[in-house]
Amino acid sequence: MSSTSSPAIRSAALIGKFRSPDVAESLVSLADFLFKQGVDVRVEEGTAAATGLKDYPMVSYTAISSRCITVDVAIVVGGDGTLLNAARQLKASGVPLVGVNQGRLGFMTDLSRDQMLTGMADLLAGKFRREERLLFKADLIRDDQSVARNLALNDVVLSKGDAGRMIEFELHIDGEFIYVLRADGMIVATPTGSTAYALSANGPILHPSVQGIAVVPLCPHGLSYRPISVSAESVIELKLLHPHDALLHFDGQDHLDGRAGDRLVIRRAEQNVVFLHPPGYSYFAMLREKLQWSATPKRT
């Protein structure tokens, strides 16, 4: 992870959660504020169609990613899922992301709705801090051929899907056989994703500055199979054993069907995802708030 000051903001793309009246209201307020500050405002085309915000030029994810349209920042209004989707869509652009939380927990969306306009003033003043986050690329190998590739900012999950029984697979790390596991599946998480599904499976919390990967078994059939952390440069391979099929999930947003004999190979992507954090942002303060650390126990 690297952290530097954010550059001057002259243009911005606005992205919002679909079918949410509260998000639509926030986007209108945000667009008007930025426009009055001289920012070239564009609205992602799906967001514009869903919210009715059509007073500003529309722009597609493809146009931003291909750099046909240049923007200095993408401001995402919604929850972590909305931000995850935007990060995946804009993976090739290098455009930094700012999150305004109108979801539930909001581990990645730093600004609350009440802080939004104050935060935008700080953003335009160059007071935000730039941070790079690890991104996965995963290849599904079948008969020694890559049949699918996907990216993940949070995690890649191998799971039993709708099957009512455990699946069996091999784990290899950097080409070395680790073990055969019977379980409901396996979560391979980035530091960003260590506070998502992996946390629910008793995985470790990895600070974003830790260049590591969390490998977390899901309900293993054996008490000795524990979560482990490895280098961010490691290559993780999961091989499905006959006769087990499985589902492969990427950030909980895309999925593929895995067949017996398939290999799922997960490694660090060439590019990182860039976040911009407001003044005073602290990862540990965020954890204290979201996980309610140090909260006074309720009396019963």
C-alpha positions in Angstrom: 0.0 0.0 0.0 1.2 3.5 -0.8 -0.2 6.7 0.6 0.3 10.2 -0.9 -1.7 13.4 -1.3 -4.4 13.5 -3.9 -3.9 15.7 -7.0 -6.1 18.6 -8.1 -9.6 17.5 -9.2 -10.9 19.0 -12.4 -13.3 16.3 -13.6 -15.4 13.7 -11.8 -17.5 10.7 -12.7 -20.5 10.1 -10.4 -21.7 6.5 -9.8 -24.6 5.5 -7.6 -26.5 2.5 -6.4 -29.4 1.7 -8.7 -33.1 2.0 -7.6 -32.4 4.0 -4.5 -34.3 7.3 -4.0 -31.9 8.3 -1.2 -28.9 7.8 -3.5 -30.6 9.8 -6.3 -31.1 12.7 -4.0 -27.5 12.6 -2.8 -26.2 12.5 -6.4 -28.2 15.5 -7.4 -26.8 17.5 -4.4 -23.3 16.2 -5.2 -23.5 17.1 -8.9 -24.8 20.6 -8.2 -22.1 21.2 -5.6 -19.2 20.0 -7.9 -20.5 21.9 -10.9 -20.7 25.2 -8.9 -17.0 24.6 -8.0 -16.0 24.4 -11.6 -15.7 20.6 -11.8 -16.5 18.9 -15.1 -19.2 16.5 -13.9 -20.1 13.4 -15.8 -22.6 10.7 -14.7 -22.1 7.0 -15.4 -24.8 6.0 -17.9 -26.5 3.3 -15.9 -26.6 5.6 -12.9 -28.2 8.4 -15.0 -30.8 6.0 -16.3 -31.7 4.6 -12.9 -31.8 8.0 -11.0 -33.0 10.3 -13.7 -29.9 12.5 -13.3 -29.6 13.6 -17.0 -28.7 17.2 -16.7 -25.0 16.3 -17.0 -23.1 14.5 -19.7 -23.3 10.7 -19.4 -20.2 8.5 -19.6 -19.8 4.7 -19.8 -17.5 2.5 -17.7 -15.9 1.4 -21.0 -15.1 5.0 -22.0 -13.4 5.7 -18.7 -11.5 2.4 -18.7 -10.3 2.9 -22.2 -9.4 6.5 -21.4 -11.5 7.8 -24.2 -13.0 10.1 -21.5 -10.6 11.4 -18.9 -11.8 11.9 -15.3 -9.7 12.6 -12.2 -11.9 10.8 -9.8 -14.9 8.5 -9.6 -17.2 9.3 -6.7 -19.4 6.3 -5.7 -22.6 6.8 -3.7 -24.0 3.7 -2.1 -22.5 0.8 -0.1 -19.5 -1.4 -0.3 -21.1 -3.5 -3.1 -21.6 -0.5 -5.3 -17.9 0.5 -4.7 -16.7 -3.0 -5.4 -18.6 -3.0 -8.7 -17.2 0.3 -9.7 -13.7 -0.8 -8.8 -14.0 -3.9 -11.0 -15.5 -2.0 -13.9 -12.7 0.7 -13.8 -9.9 -1.7 -13.1 -7.8 -0.8 -16.2 -8.2 3.0 -15.9 -6.3 3.8 -12.7 -9.0 6.3 -11.8 -9.1 6.8 -8.0 -12.3 6.1 -6.1 -14.0 8.0 -3.3 -16.9 6.3 -1.5 -19.9 8.0 0.1 -21.7 5.5 2.3 -25.4 5.0 2.0 -25.3 1.3 2.6 -25.0 -0.7 5.8 -21.6 -1.3 7.3 -19.5 0.6 4.8 -16.0 -0.7 5.4 -14.7 1.0 2.1 -17.1 4.0 1.7 -15.4 6.6 4.0 -17.8 9.5 3.9 -21.3 9.6 5.5 -24.1 11.3 3.7 -23.9 14.2 6.2 -20.2 14.6 5.6 -20.5 14.4 1.8 -20.3 18.1 0.8 -17.7 19.0 3.4 -15.7 16.0 2.2 -16.0 17.2 -1.4 -14.6 20.6 -0.4 -11.5 18.8 1.1 -11.2 16.6 -2.0 -11.1 19.6 -4.3 -8.5 21.3 -2.0 -6.2 18.3 -2.4 -6.5 17.2 1.2 -7.4 13.5 0.5 -4.8 10.8 0.8 -4.2 8.3 -2.0 -3.9 4.6 -1.1 -3.4 1.6 -3.4 -5.1 -1.7 -2.7 -4.2 -5.2 -3.9 -6.4 -6.7 -6.7 -6.6 -10.4 -7.6 -6.8 -12.0 -11.0 -8.1 -15.6 -11.2 -7.9 -18.1 -14.0 -10.1 -21.1 -14.3 -8.0 -23.9 -15.9 -9.8 -26.8 -17.6 -7.9 -29.5 -19.6 -4.7 -27.3 -19.3 -6.5 -24.3 -21.0 -7.7 -21.1 -19.4 -11.5 -21.0 -20.0 -12.3 -18.0 -17.9 -10.6 -15.1 -16.1 -12.0 -12.6 -13.6 -10.8 -10.0 -11.1 -11.5 -9.5 -7.4 -10.9 -6.7 -5.0 -12.3 -8.5 -1.9 -12.1 -12.2 -2.5 -12.3 -15.3 -4.6 -14.5 -18.1 -3.1 -14.7 -21.7 -4.0 -17.9 -23.1 -2.6 -20.2 -26.1 -2.7 -23.0 -24.0 -4.1 -26.4 -25.5 -3.9 -25.0 -29.0 -3.1 -26.0 -30.4 0.2 -22.6 -32.0 0.8 -19.0 -30.9 1.2 -16.6 -30.7 -1.7 -13.1 -32.0 -1.8 -10.1 -30.1 -3.3 -6.4 -29.7 -3.2 -4.6 -26.6 -2.0 -1.3 -25.6 -3.6 0.7 -22.5 -2.8 3.5 -21.4 -5.1 3.5 -24.8 -6.7 3.8 -26.7 -3.4 1.1 -29.2 -2.3 -0.3 -28.1 1.0 -3.2 -30.5 1.7 -6.4 -32.1 0.5 -9.5 -30.5 2.2 -13.1 -31.7 2.6 -15.1 -28.6 3.4 -17.9 -26.3 2.3 -15.2 -24.4 0.3 -12.4 -21.9 0.6 -12.0 -18.1 0.7 -9.0 -16.4 -0.7 -9.0 -12.8 0.4 -7.1 -9.6 -0.1 -6.4 -7.3 2.8 -9.5 -5.3 1.7 -11.6 -8.5 1.7 -10.3 -9.7 5.0 -13.1 -7.7 6.7 -15.8 -9.2 4.4 -16.8 -12.9 4.0 -13.4 -14.1 5.3 -14.0 -12.3 8.6 -17.3 -14.2 9.1 -15.3 -17.5 8.6 -12.9 -16.5 11.4 -10.2 -15.3 9.0 -7.5 -12.8 10.0 -7.9 -9.1 9.6 -5.1 -7.8 7.4 -4.2 -4.1 7.5 -4.2 -2.7 3.9 -0.5 -2.0 4.3 0.2 -5.7 4.8 1.2 -7.2 1.5 -0.5 -10.5 2.2 -3.3 -12.9 1.2 -5.6 -14.7 3.6 -6.5 -18.3 2.8 -9.6 -19.3 4.9 -11.3 -22.7 4.9 -15.1 -22.7 5.0 -16.4 -25.2 7.6 -13.5 -27.7 7.2 -14.1 -31.4 8.0 -11.3 -31.3 10.6 -10.3 -29.0 13.4 -6.7 -28.7 12.3 -7.4 -26.7 9.1 -6.9 -23.1 10.1 -6.7 -19.8 8.2 -3.2 -18.9 7.0 -1.7 -15.7 5.7 0.8 -15.8 2.8 2.7 -13.3 0.7 0.8 -11.1 -1.7 3.2 -12.4 -4.4 2.1 -16.0 -3.8 0.1 -18.0 -6.3 -2.8 -19.9 -4.8 -4.2 -22.9 -6.7 -7.3 -24.9 -5.8 -8.0 -28.1 -7.7 -11.4 -29.8 -7.6 -11.2 -33.5 -7.0 -13.5 -36.1 -8.7 -16.5 -36.3 -8.5 -17.0 -32.8 -7.0 -18.3 -29.8 -8.8 -18.4 -26.3 -7.3 -19.3 -22.6 -7.7 -16.6 -20.0 -8.0 -17.5 -16.5 -6.8 -15.6 -13.2 -7.4 -16.4 -10.4 -4.9 -19.8 -12.0 -4.6 -20.8 -10.3 -7.9 -19.8 -12.7 -10.6 -19.7 -16.5 -10.5 -18.6 -19.5 -12.6 -19.4 -23.2 -12.5 -16.4 -25.3 -11.7 -16.1 -29.0 -12.7 -14.2 -31.9 -11.2 -10.6 -31.6 -12.3 -10.7 -27.8 -12.8 -7.9 -25.7 -11.3 -8.6 -22.2 -10.0 -5.3 -20.2 -10.0 -5.3 -16.9 -8.1 -2.5 -14.4 -8.1 -1.9 -10.7 -7.7 -3.1 -8.6 -10.7 -0.6 -6.2 -12.4 -2.7 -3.2 -11.5 -3.9 -2.0 -8.1 -7.1 -0.2 -7.1 -6.7 3.3 -5.9 -8.8 4.8 -3.1 -8.8 8.4 -1.9 -9.4 8.9 1.9 -10.5 12.1 3.6 -8.5 14.0 6.2 -8.4 12.2 9.5 -9.1 8.8 8.0 -7.8 5.9 10.2 -8.2 2.2 9.3 -8.3 1.3 13.0 -10.8 4.0 13.8 -13.0 2.5 11.0 -12.7 -0.9 12.5 -13.5 0.4 16.0 -16.7 1.9 14.6 -17.8 -0.9 12.3 -17.0 -3.8 14.6 -18.0 -1.9 17.7 -14.8 -2.4 19.5 -14.6 -0.9 23.0 -18.4 -0.5 23.1 -20.0 -0.7 26.5 -21.6 -4.2 27.0 -25.4 -4.1 27.2 -26.8 -5.0 30.6 -29.3 -7.8 30.6 
